[in-house]
């Protein structure tokens, strides 16, 4: 393939491709579901998993390159920003499906949520919005490197904890969520090992 043909797999073209794929996935899931409520619930479940995968790739990109330098991990590190924005798109679709479920079946929605999920989820979405807005060169420069570092570091770890709690409480009663917990655990291990190696080298 030529460089032009490969360009779709990097940069904002990658974000556009992933975003389009997510929208198609949500549309197909909605069409194939027997009811609007089931469609919303299916999209919620699917986007929870796509969000986890995209977040995991962005969250561990630098660490993986440090631990396992290769063309693949170099590509991952170079496209971390675009994978992160793709994660935000996935979670925006997730939020839209949650809103749809709340409108379609308020009783069921209240049964599946609580005040803690509103507060915790609201903070997570606030971080996602702020991190996405500062994923562009101009806005990143506007807030400065120190503020950008702390925003993205604290936000990333808060989102990781959110995934841990949300998938963890479901894994406790449903073994189908165990693979997600393995991914969440591996994310922590990769980040911590990379931090330890960096300090040892320093």
N, C-alpha and C positions, 0 to 999 in steps of 0.2 A: 504493500500500500504506500501511497505517496504521503508526504507530510500533510497535505491538504485533506486527504481522506482520514487521516488520524486525528485531525484537529477536533472532531466531535467528542473525543475522549478526554479532553482537557479544557480547563478554563470555564468560561461562562457557557460555552457550548455544551459542556458536560452537565452543568446545572440545568440547562434547558431540556436536554435529553432525559435526564432523570425526572424532572418535573412533569414532562409530558407523559412519561411512562406511569408515573403515580396517578395522574388524572385519568388515564385510560384504565388503569387497574380499578380505581374507585368507580368509574362509570360502568365497567363490566360487572363488578360485584353488585352494584345497585340494580342493574337490569336483570341479573340472574336470581336475585333474591325474591322470595314469594310475597313479601310485603315491604312497605316503606320502613317500618320499624326494624325488620330483620336486615334490610339493606343498610340502614344507619349503623346497626350493631356490627355488621360484617366489616364495613369500612373502618369503624373504630378499631376492631381487632387487627385488621390488615395493616393499617397505618401505624399502629403501636409497634408492630414488628419492623416495618420498613424504617420507621424513625430510629429504632434501636440500632439497626444495622448501619445506617448512615451516620448516626452519632458515634458509634463505636469506631468507624473508620476515621472520622475526623479527630476523635478524642485520642486515639492511639497513634496517629500518623507520625508525629515527630519521634515518639518513643520507638516505634517499630523500625524507623530508619536508623536510629542510633544503635539499636540492638542487632538488627539484621540488614545491614546496608546492601542494597541490590537495586536494579532498575525498577522493580515493582514497588519497593518501599520508597524509593526516590519519587516515583510518580505520585504515590499516595501523599507524601509530604508536600509536593508542589501543588497538589489539588485539594489540600485540606480545606481551604477557604470555600471552595465550590461545593465540596461535599457537605460542609457545614450549612451552607445556604440551602442545599437540597434537603437536608434534615429539617430546616425551618419550613420549607414548603410541605414536606410530609406531615409535619405536626400542625400546620395550618389546615390541611385537609382533615386531619384528626379532630381539630377543634370544630370545624364546620360540621362534621358528622355528629359530634357531641351536641352541638346546638340543635341540629335537626332532630336528634333523639329526644331532647328536652321539649321540643315543640310538638313532636308527634305523639309521645307517650310520657307526659310529665310524671305520672305515678311511678313508672318503671325507672325513669331517670333518677328520681329521688331515692328509690330503693338501692340503686347502684352507686350512689355518691353520698358524701357527708360534708360537714363544714370543713373538716381537715383537708379533704381533697380539693375543695374550692380554694382554700388559702394556699396550700402547697402547690397546687396546679397553677394558680394565678401568679405566684412568684416565679415559677418555672417559665411560664409564658412571657413574663416581663423580661426575664433574662434573655430568652430566645429572641424577642423583638429587639432589645438593645444590642445584643451580639450581632444580629443580622444587619441592623442599621449601621453598625461600625465595622462591617466586613468589606466596606468599600474604601479605596485609598483616601478619598477626600474626607470622609467622616472620621476615619481612623486618625488622620493627621490632625483633624480639628480637636479631638479630645486628648491627643498626645499619647506617646508610647507607654508611659507609666499607667495612666488611667485605662488605656486599652488592655494592657497586660492584666491588671487586677480584675477588670470587668470580665474578660474572657476566661481567666483562670477560675475565679469564684463561680461564674456562671456555669462553666463546664462541670465543675465538681458538684454544684447543686443539682444540675440536671442528671448527673450520674446517680446521685443519692435518690432522686425522684424515680428513676428507672428501677433502682434496687428495691425501693419500698413498694412501688406499684406492681412490679412483676413478682416480688417476693411474697406478698400476701395472697396472690393468685396461685403461685407455685405450691404454697402450703396446702392447698385443697385440690389442685389439678396438676398432675404430672406433665401435662402438655406444655407447661410454662418452664419446666426445668431447663430445656436448651437455652432459653433466654437468660436464665440465671447463670448458666455456664459462661455465656458471652459477657455478661456483666462482671462476673468474677475475673475472667481473663483480662478484661479491660483494666481492672485495678492492678492485677499482677504485672502487666506490661508497663504501666505507668510507674509503679513503685520500683521495679527492677531497673528501669531506665534512669530514674532519679538516683538510685543507689550507685549505679555505674558512673553517672556523671560526677557525683561527689567523690567517689573513689579516685577517678582520674584527676579531679581537681586537687 
